[in-house]
Amino acid sequence: MTRLKNLKRSSKKEIASLFDRWNTSLKSGDPDQVVKNYAKNSILLATLANKPRLTVAQKKSYFKFFLANKPAGKINSRKIEVGYDTAVDAGVYTFTFAKTKASIFFVKLFNFIRGVFPIVSKIFL
């Protein structure tokens, strides 16, 4: 039980705000700002890529490409589960690309762990 005292239980509101932070970083157009949302050892299974992005450099390279079309995300539906030092934000959302005017519908899963909740994995299906 002593170990549980050191763990943080987040609120669903706190976890929901992390999508807003991530989406704001997309709108910045700066890959470095987007990558700051990810834990150093995270995995990105990206929307428009056919391989996992494991390193900071790989994530930055992907977002440089992705941000060129000026994406903005909108949540269609979601379910947030919180635990001690962990959280999952899973749902469906749409990206709209300002440059091409295209919209793409996605299923997403964000996993967060510890402290400030950087993304530890993100999966688009």
Secondary structure, DSSP 8 states (H G I E B T S, - for coil): -HHHHT--B--HHHHHHHHHHHHHHHHHT-HHHHHTTEEEEEEEE-TT-SS-B-SHHHHHHHHHHHHTT-EEEEEEEEEEEE-BSEEEEEEEEEEEETTT--EEEEEEEEEEESTT--EEEEEE-
